[in-house]
């Protein structure tokens, strides 16, 4: 299976990543959650839910927002890691992270 992750900041400002099963084989959803927990804290993200419960989807969206588009433009290790951990955390073959609209589609 091939996994596709697209991170969009606006029209024509989309960053696509593709991973094979082999590229994701060494990771787990738990590892992905730990990575998002750490990045959420390191980037000092504010929870979007006023009740304080932060779901993995909220963490993914906030980490992308607070991490900023430039990290995706540069396509360095952080952006590739973000996309890889998104695929692992959500377990879907196609994921669209729409930072501007603050939603995730499958």
C-alpha positions in Angstrom: 0.0 0.0 0.0 1.1 3.6 -0.6 0.3 6.3 1.9 -0.3 9.9 0.8 -0.2 12.8 3.1 -0.9 16.3 1.8 -0.4 19.4 4.0 -2.2 22.4 2.7 -1.8 26.0 3.9 -3.8 27.5 1.0 -4.6 26.9 -2.6 -1.3 26.2 -4.5 0.6 26.0 -1.2 0.3 22.2 -0.7 3.1 19.8 0.2 2.6 16.2 -0.7 4.4 13.2 0.8 4.3 9.6 -0.2 5.4 6.5 1.9 5.4 2.8 1.1 4.5 0.1 3.7 8.2 -0.6 4.0 8.9 3.1 4.9 6.3 3.0 7.7 7.1 -0.6 8.9 9.5 0.5 11.6 7.0 2.9 13.3 3.8 2.6 15.3 0.8 4.7 16.2 2.2 5.0 19.8 5.5 6.3 18.5 3.6 8.8 16.4 1.5 10.0 19.3 4.7 10.5 21.4 6.2 12.5 18.6 3.1 14.7 18.4 2.9 15.1 22.2 6.6 16.3 22.2 6.1 18.7 19.3 2.9 20.0 20.7 4.7 20.9 23.9 7.9 22.1 22.3 6.0 24.5 20.0 3.9 25.7 22.9 0.7 24.9 21.0 -2.6 26.1 22.6 -5.3 23.5 22.8 -8.2 24.2 20.4 -10.7 22.5 22.7 -11.6 24.8 25.7 -12.4 21.7 27.8 -8.7 20.7 27.8 -9.0 17.4 26.0 -6.6 17.3 23.1 -7.3 14.6 20.4 -4.6 13.4 18.0 -6.3 15.3 15.2 -6.0 18.5 17.2 -2.4 17.8 17.9 -1.6 17.2 14.2 -3.4 20.4 13.1 -1.8 22.5 15.8 1.7 21.2 15.3 1.4 22.0 11.5 0.1 25.5 12.3 2.6 26.3 15.0 5.4 24.6 13.2 4.7 26.8 10.2 4.7 26.5 6.5 8.4 27.2 6.0 9.3 23.8 7.5 7.3 22.2 4.7 8.7 24.4 2.0 12.2 23.3 3.1 11.1 19.6 3.0 13.7 18.8 5.6 13.5 16.0 8.2 10.9 17.7 10.4 8.3 17.9 7.5 9.0 14.4 6.4 8.7 13.2 10.0 5.4 15.1 10.4 3.9 13.5 7.4 5.2 10.0 8.3 3.9 10.3 11.9 0.5 11.6 10.6 0.2 8.5 8.4 1.1 6.3 11.3 -1.1 8.0 13.9 -4.2 8.0 11.7 -3.7 4.7 9.9 -5.2 6.0 6.7 -3.8 5.6 3.2 -4.8 9.2 2.2 -4.8 12.1 4.6 -5.2 15.8 3.8 -4.2 18.2 6.6 -5.8 21.5 5.8 -4.1 24.0 8.1 -6.0 27.0 6.7 -9.4 25.4 7.3 -8.2 23.6 10.4 -9.5 20.2 9.4 -8.3 16.8 8.3 -9.9 14.9 5.5 -9.4 11.2 4.4 
